[in-house]
Amino acid sequence: MTTIDKAIALTNKAIGELEPYLNGAKPLREGMTRSQLGTCRAHLETMLEQLRSGKLPPKESRVGGMGRMIADSWPFNEKLGDFLSEAEIAYSKLP
């Protein structure tokens, strides 16, 4: 599996883990908002589109910020944050 394939898989996993929160199947935890989750979804979709097309912008122009938002306001034991952060890190480390 290439690093791009891994980043795609992690991004797809993060989207799948995010959906139950967006559709109300899982309750929001303290510090989480629907607006934040919508922003995360938009970032993940942008990441996925760029990964699939093979047209990654320069590192300084890539979408990001989910990790900071998660660290600043979400509970530390929120697994969704782990999935989102893993996807963002894999994406941001690509050349």
N, C-alpha and C positions, 0 to 999 in steps of 0.2 A: 504494500500500500504506500503510495507516495505521500508526501507531506500535504499536498493539495487535497488528495483523497481523504486524508485524515481530518483536515480542516472542514471539508464538506460534511463528513460523517458527524463530527462534533457539532457543527452548526445545525444540521438536521435534527440531531438528538435534542439540542437546546430548544429548537422550535417546538418539537413534540412535547417536551416537558413544560413549556410555557403555555401551551394551548389550554390545559384544564383551568389555569388561573384566569385566562382571558374570557373563557366561556362560562365561568362561574361554577365549574365542577369542583374546584378546590377553592377554599376561602383564602382571601388575602391575609397575610400575616402582618403584624405590627411593622410599620415603616414602609410597607409596600403600597403602591397606588396603581390604579388602572392606567393612569397616564404614563407612569414609569414603564409598566409592562408593555404598553402600546409602543413606546419609544424603543424598547428592547426588541420587540417584534420587527419594527421597521429596520433597525440596525442589522438584525440577523438576516432579513430578506435581502438587504443591500449586499451584505457580506456574501451570501450564497450566490447571488447573481454575478458578482465579481469573480468569485472562485470558479464558478461553472464556465464563465466566458474566458477565463484565463487572463483577463485584463485588470490586474490589480493596480490601483493607483500607487504613487510613491507612499512610503510608510507614513510620512507626516500628513498625508491627505486622506488616510483611511478612516472609516467610521470607528468610533470607540467610545469609551467613557462608561460602559456598563459596569466594569469592575470597580471603578471609583464610586459610582452610585450605590452599588451593592454594599461595599465596605462602609460607606458613610451612613446608610440608613436602614439596611435590612438586618434581621437577626443573624447572628454568626452561624447558626446551625440550619439555615435554610438551604436545602439541597439544590433548589432551582438556581441559586446564585453560583453554585459550583459548576453547573452545566453551562450557564451563560459565560462565566469567566473562562472556562476551558476553551470554549469556542472562540472567544475574543482573543485569547492568548495565541492559539494556534494560527488564527488569521493574521494577527499583528506580527508574528515571527517569520512569516513567509518573506522570501526575498523580493 
